[in-house]
């Protein structure tokens, strides 16, 4: 797994945009809300939102930590690209996308769904 594969996964989801924030963080957004973030420089690290049950489990595993500044919102940070399989990356990124999208106003959710048709 690498940053290009992550981009492919994220940008393959409906209504996703990417943006560079804070100078060197590549952010993937749905409805202007972040669902996945990775650094463009320095050590590898990808952060995304997970469910309540998975937060505790993943945070206690090797090379995954509570995401700095976002742990209170149940975000984790994967510290190594090879820590997850391609299938796991796809699953967790899509889950993060769905969790964030579900919190968007209904009007925006409908616009995203309509763009799929």
Secondary structure by P-SEA (a helix, b strand, c coil): ccaaaaaaaaaaccbbbbbbcccccccccccccccbbbbccccbbbbbbbcaaaaaaaaacccccccccccccccccccccccccaaaaaaaaaaaaaaaaaaccaaaaaaaaaaac
